[in-house]
């Protein structure tokens, strides 16, 4: 069932809930209020993007999970109409996430949804599995639409997982399973963000960390920041 038909009886078709972004659904993920790990005082937002093609600017879906005091307290997700010139859907990508061009017909474009995205994140540190990919999507989609990209700090759950678990593979489903988060729809943006959140909560518990920066420090990792273009950095702060 595709995302637009699945959401027809509820919110707008472009706004989706975990496991509904893709057409081939797996079992529903563990509800976010039923965390299987011990409580740890930790705040962050997990994020995941899906893309329409090989262009990093071709965001077609986003999933978000907000963590407060070591618990997932909110999840969101919606479809995105990719920026013009980056809006062709490759069969390879469709086969991965199940999103078709017709699914995003009524979805907001990148700039229209950016306000909702930044409002959900606030001042949080972002986390993502293979964060370099997701931060590049965020930065490039802003670049091609002339939107200001927030200079978020971020941490990669893939790097964290390699320092935390001994696994044959560090693909998201396997790491999520090690963290106790099972049977979610991989490549559904909302479900992937939720899985990422549970990985970070579990990793922080194992490391004895009380915040994202401390977790990175204990594991010998950096918390980099999305670079702000020099032009934007030097622009006068005048009202527009």
C-alpha positions, 0 to 999 in steps of 0.5 A: 500500500503506498503512502498516499492511499494509506493516509487517505483517511487521516492526515494529508497524504504526504504526511506519514507515520512510521512504516507507511512510507514504503509500499512493501510493509514489514511488521510495525516497529515497537511503539516509541513509548515502549522502549526496551532499554533502561532510561538514560537522560539524553536529548536529541533528534534522529533523522532519516531521508529517502531520495528519488535518485542519485542526486543528494538534493533529491529528498522525497521523504523525511522521518524524525524522532525526538528524544527527551530524557532518554525516551522517544516522545514524538515521531513525524514523517512526510513525503517531499516533492524533490527540487526541480531538476532533481525530481526524476525517480530512478527505478533503483530508488523506487525499489528501495523505498517504494515511493513513486512520483505520483506519491509526491504529487500533492506533497510540499516541496523542499522549501515549503516543508523546511519550516516544519522540519526545523521546527521539529528539530529545534536546537537539537543535535541530529543523529542519523545512521550514516549521517554523512548521507543525511546531512549532505541531503539536507545541505544540498537540497537547501543549496539547490533551492536557495534556502538557508541550511541550519548549521546543525551539529550531528553524530553518526549512529553508524560510527557509534554502533561500530564502537558499541557492538561487535557485529558482522554487519552494521547495517541499520536493521542488524544494529537496531536488532542488537539494540532491541528494536526489531521488525521495522520497515527498513527504508521507511524514513520514519521507521529508520529514524525511530530505529536510529533513536533506539540505537543511540539510547541503547549505546548511551546506556551501555557507555554510561553517557548522559548526553550526545556530546559525552557519548561521542567523547567516551567513544572517541568520536567527533560531533561535527557541524553542517558548514555554513557557506561563507556568504551566509556567514558574512551576510549582515543580519538585516530584516527581510 
